Amino acid sequence: MASHRRARPLGQYSTVAALSRSAATLAAATAAVLAGGGSALATPGSPGGGAPVTADDVQHQLDGLYAQAEVAGQQYDGAQEQEHALQRESVLLQQRVAEEQQHVNALLQSMGSIASAEYRQGGGLDPLVKLLLNAHPDQYLEQASSADQADAVAALKLQEIEADQRQLVQDRAEAVAQLARLETLRQSIAGSKTQVQQRLGHAKALLDSLTAAQRAQLQQGEDDAAGAAAQAAQQPPLSGQGPASARAAQALAAAESALGRPYVYGSAGPGSFDCSGLMYWSWRHAGVTLPRTSQGQAFAGQRIPLSQARPGDLVIYYGDRHHVGMYAGNGTVIHAPYPGARVRYERVTSMPVAEVVRV
């Protein structure tokens, strides 16, 4: 499968005008595909089908589809991260509700013991016990003929029961709300997964519209660019341009160990990765827990200019920050490109850089 990010030989840089033209072409091509519900291109060389499909035509449309799939994939990652946090909170909350219920039950049981003792001793219940057992103790207090019917100790005991009951009701309501939020998140996850599958289906249809020679041409261009980036990354770094810290070196080593493993959206290793999952997994090897999404990782450290990037730094791509890679030195990054591809080196400027982050 060809790359959705057109790679150029190392050392060539696009002008602002060229980037603008590429973005406009990508947007128009993507709109055409989505409006048509599938491939908007005629079969290559088919008579009466308009101009023959070229590899460049398909490349531009693949760019848009893979970008949209990756946006949905990052939404999926973010929703999953929230779901896991809510699940943890929900478990703790339900444990607290159970403990509070147990405490209230114990208090009520103690009040029952008091009532039994009073009844056995005097043949009836005095006003204090009635107060403690009354279903509406606040009303009882208002109706009491004198304040000495409830001494300070009884009042404190009653306040404890009332406070526990209020907290129990509040926490039960919060537990119900948590479950509702979890269900909403699960629906969001399912929606993001569907979007990814739809975009990838469109991409497959586009690739199937190419001849074998055209597919080979795209694949060869991708392989050549990745090979050139790998050669550059493996050159010794210039003096003072190695990893900025020992942890950055550990994260880079982890990312390099993942080279060749497949991209799978929503995956954070060890056998497969999406773009942010690779960064998350690599930095965990250095003892650092990053946010799970590329958007979150964009705020995980200090912003620095691309010209000052050091191996291990995060390189965030596109205006909406839907893609991320790790700077590998000598103008290259390691990243998980898109579904169907494998973790590889790429030229750092093969995509529009939004910011560089030093963790």
N, C-alpha and C positions, 0 to 999 in steps of 0.2 A: 504494500500500500504506500502511496506517495505521501510526502510530508505536506501538511497544510500550511507550512511556513516556508516560503521560497527561500532556500539557502543560496547565498552567493559566495564565491571564493573569498577566503580570508584576505582582509586588507581593502576590500571594496566597500564603500559606504554610500548609502542612498542619500540623495538630496531631499530637502523638505518638499520640493515640488513632486519628486518621484513618489515619496510616501503618500502625499495627498492624492495623487492619481491612483495609487494602489488601493487606498482606502475607499475611494469613490467606486472603483471597479468592483471591489469586494462587496460593498453594500448593495450595489445594483444587482450583482449576480446572485447574492443571497436572497434578495427580495424576489427575484424572478423564480428561483427554485421553490421558495416557500409558497408563493402565490399559486404555483402550478401543482403543489402537493407532491412533487417528486422532481425528477430531472427535467429541466426546461430546455435541454439540448436535443437536437435531432440525432439519430444514429449516425456515426461517422460515415461520411461519404454517401448517405442515403439520398436518392434523387428526390427533388422537390422538398427537401427538408431544410432548405436554407444553406448557409455556409457550413462546410464540414466542421465537426468539432475538433478543436486542437487541444493539445496537452495543456497549453496555457489557459484556455477557457475553463477546462475542468479544474485546473489548479486553483484559479481564483475562486471558483464556487466551493471547492473543498475547503479552502481557507475559511470561508464564512460558516460553513456547516460544522466544521470541527471546532471553531471558536464558540459557536452557539452550544454545541454539545458540552464543551468544557465549562461554559458559564453554568449550565444546568448541573453539571457534575459538582461544581463548587457549591452550588445551592444545596445539593444532596449532602455534601460533606458537612456544611454548616448546620443543616437540620439534624443530621445524625449526632453531631457534637452536642447540640442543644438537647436532643432526646436523651442521650446518655446522662447529661447533667440533671435533667428533670427526673429521670429514673432513680438516680442516687438520692435526690432530694425527696422524692416520693416515698422511697423505702424508709428513710429517716423519719419522715413525717408520720407515716403509718405506725412506726415503732413508738413514736412519741404519743400518738393517739391511744395506742394500746396501754402504754404505761399510765397515761392520765386516767383512762377508764378504770384501770386496776386500782389506782389511788382513790378515785371517787367511790368505787365499790367498797373499799376498805373503810372509808369515812362513814358511809351509810351503814355498814355493818356495825361499826362501833356505836353509832347512834341507836341502832336496834338493841344492842346490849344494854345501853343506858336505859332505854325505855322498859325493857324487861325487868331490870333491877328495880326501877322505880315502882313499877306495877306490883311486883312481889312484896316490896316493903310497905307500900302505903295503900295498896288496893286501887291505885289510880295514877294518873300522870300529873306531875306539877306543871306550872306554866312554862318553866324553862325547857323541859323535855318536849312539851307541845310546840314550843318555838322551834326547837331543833329539827323536829320531824314534820313540821308544817310544810305543805307543798308550796306555799307562798309566804315565806317567812317575813318578807318586807311588809306585807299587808298585816300580818300578825303583830309586828312591832308597832305599826301605826295605830292598831286598835287596842294595844295593851293599855291597861288602866294606869300603870306606873312604870317608870324606867327601871326600878329595881327588880322587875321580873326577868331581866336579862343582865347578868353581871358581865364584867369585862372579859372574863375567860370564855364565856359562852358566845359573846359577840364576836370574838376573834375566831372561834371555831366555826361559827356560821359564815363569817367572811371568807374563810379558807374554802369551805364547801362551795359557796357561790362563785368564788374566783375560779376554782377548778372546773366547775360546770361550764362557766362562760368560755374558758380556754378550750375545753373539750369540744364544745360546739363550734368554736372558731376554727380549730385545727381540723375537725371533720370536714367543714366546708372547704377549707384550703386543700385538703386531700382530694376532694371531688373535683375542684378546679384544676388541680395538677393532672388528674387523669384526663380531663377534657383537653388540656393543652397538649398532653402526650398524643392524643388521638389526632389533633390538628396537625402536629408535626409529622406523624406517620403518613397522613394524607399528603402533606407537602413532599415528603421523601418519595412517595409513590409517584407523584406528579413529576418531580424532577427526573426520576428514573425513566418515565415514559418519554419525556422530552429528549433525553439522551438517546434512547432507542430510535426515536423518530428521526433525529438528525443523522444518526449513523446509518439508518436505512436509506436516507436520501444520498448520503455519501457513497454507499455501496452501489446504488443505482447509477450514480455518475461514473464511478470507476468501471462498471460493467458496460457503459456506453463507449468506452475506449477500445481500440484495437489492442491486440497483444503487444504490438510494437510501441504504441503510445504508452501503455502501462510500463513497459520496460524502460522507456525513456524517462518517465517520471521517477521510477525507482532508482535508475542509475544516477540521476541528478542528486537524489537524496543521499545515496550511498557515498558519492564523491564528496559532497559537502560534509557529511558526518566524518568521513575518513580524514579530510583535511583538518577539521576541528580537533579530532583526536590526536593527530600528529602535533598540532600546535600546543595542545594542553599538556602533552607529555614532555615538552621541552623544559629544561630547568628555568624556573622563574628568574627574572632580573633581580638584582640586589635590592633588598628592601621591599619586594613585592610578593613575599610568601604569605601564608596565613597570618591574620592579625593576632591570633591567640592559639594556645594549645587546644582549646575546645574547638576552634574553627578547623584546625588541622584534623582533629578526630572526626568531625562532621564530614569533612571532605573525603577522608579515607572511607567512611561508611558509604557515602554516595558513590564513590568509585567502585566499591565492592558490589554495587547493585547494577552496574553497567550490563546491558543485555537482557535485563528482566522486563517482562511485558508491562505495558500500561493497562490498568484496569480501573475504571472510574470508581471512586469510593474506597480504594484500597491503600493501605499504609504499610505494606510489607508483611512479611519479608519476601514473599515470592513474587509480588506484583505491586504496582504503585500507580496512583495518579500524581499530578504534578506537585500538589501540596503535601500529599502523603509521603512522597520521597523526602521532602525537606523535613517533615515532622519526624520520620523514622531516622534520618541521618543525624539530626541534632539530638535525638533521644540517646544515641550512642555516645554523645558528648556530655550527657547529663543535663540537657536543657529540654524542657517541654515547650514547644511552640504551639500557637493556636493551630487548629486543624486546617483552616482554609487559607488560600493565598491572600484574600482580603485581610484576614486577621494577621497573617505573617508580615504584611506590609507595615504593621505598627509594632513589631516585636523587638525593635532595636533602634539604633541610631541611623538616621538618613545620611548618606554620603553621596558625593558625585560619582558617576560611573568612572570617571578618570582616576578615582582613588580606590576602586574596587580591589579587594584582596581575596584570595581563595577562601571559600567558606561563606562569603557574604551572600545574602539572598538577592536575587535580581527579579524584581516584580515587573510584569509586562502588561501592556494595554491600559487604557484609561480607566477601565473598571476593575483592574487588577485581577483578572480571572486566570492568570498563568504565572508560574514562578519557577525559577531554576536556581542553581547554585553556581556562583562564579568559581571557575576552575583554574583561572590564571591564563595569561597570554591571550586575552580577548575571547575566551570561551566560557561556556557554562555546561554543567551536567543537568539534564532535566528528563522528565518523562513526557514525551511530546503530545501524544493523543492516542485514543484507543486503536489498537492494531499495531502500534509501533512499540519500540523497546527503549529503555533508558539509554541515553547516548550523549555524546558531546555535541554541541552546536556553537556556532559563532554567536557571541553575546548580542550582536546587533542584528541578528536575523529576524528579530521581532522588535516592535517599538517598546523601548524601556520606559517604564513609568517611574521607578525609583530603585535605588540600591539600599539595602538595609544591612547594617552590621549588628549581629546578635551579641 
